[in-house]
Amino acid sequence: MRDSRTAGCEDAVPARSVHPHEVRVLTRPRSLPADAILLRLQVDGPDWAMALPPVPDGAEVTVTLGHPDLLPADTGPARDRGYRIVGAASEQRPLGSVADLLVSGELRQAAPAWWDAVLRRATRAFDLRLGPVQQVLDAELALHAAALEG
């Protein structure tokens, strides 16, 4: 194999700051359910929770919002419906008019009709067993994890 550095191509591949054979192990925060799915839903404003079916059987779903403007003045109605708002994306990294719902496998199995209704409204579904999802959504997942730990 030809050494590309001798042909003046050293800039063809960006320099790496880690050893090329280093293995990075991604681990999900302990408090997130192993089989959790993060659903991303388009929302219209601070009263978004009223458009969703109530979480059944007294269960609770943690929610992060894509922009601080989506935070309701009173979180009581959302919480009464089983949606616990745990934070919003920062002004520096807004995600738009979205709500991210963290749903465990246990809840999906216990309430299939609710799960189907919420899933139909989702624009995206992220399976947290996939490492790249954890990397891209680490800031949002940290808010969910902190809420589940406390």
Rosetta blueprint (number, residue, H / E / L):
1 M L
2 R L
3 D L
4 S H
5 R H
6 T H
7 A H
8 G L
9 C L
10 E L
11 D L
12 A L
13 V L
14 P L
15 A L
16 R L
17 S L
18 V L
19 H L
20 P L
21 H L
22 E L
23 V L
24 R L
25 V L
26 L L
27 T L
28 R L
29 P L
30 R L
31 S L
32 L L
33 P L
34 A L
35 D L
36 A L
37 I E
38 L E
39 L E
40 R E
41 L E
42 Q E
43 V L
44 D L
45 G L
46 P L
47 D L
48 W H
49 A H
50 M H
51 A H
52 L L
53 P L
54 P L
55 V L
56 P H
57 D H
58 G H
59 A L
60 E L
61 V E
62 T E
63 V E
64 T E
65 L E
66 G L
67 H L
68 P H
69 D H
70 L H
71 L L
72 P L
73 A L
74 D L
75 T L
76 G H
77 P H
78 A H
79 R H
80 D H
81 R L
82 G L
83 Y E
84 R E
85 I E
86 V E
87 G E
88 A E
89 A L
90 S L
91 E L
92 Q L
93 R L
94 P L
95 L L
96 G L
97 S L
98 V E
99 A E
100 D E
101 L E
102 L E
103 V E
104 S L
105 G H
106 E H
107 L H
108 R H
109 Q H
110 A H
111 A L
112 P H
113 A H
114 W H
115 W H
116 D H
117 A H
118 V H
119 L H
120 R H
121 R H
122 A E
123 T E
124 R E
125 A E
126 F E
127 D E
128 L L
129 R L
130 L L
131 G H
132 P H
133 V H
134 Q H
135 Q H
136 V H
137 L L
138 D H
139 A H
140 E H
141 L H
142 A H
143 L H
144 H H
145 A H
146 A H
147 A H
148 L H
149 E H
150 G L
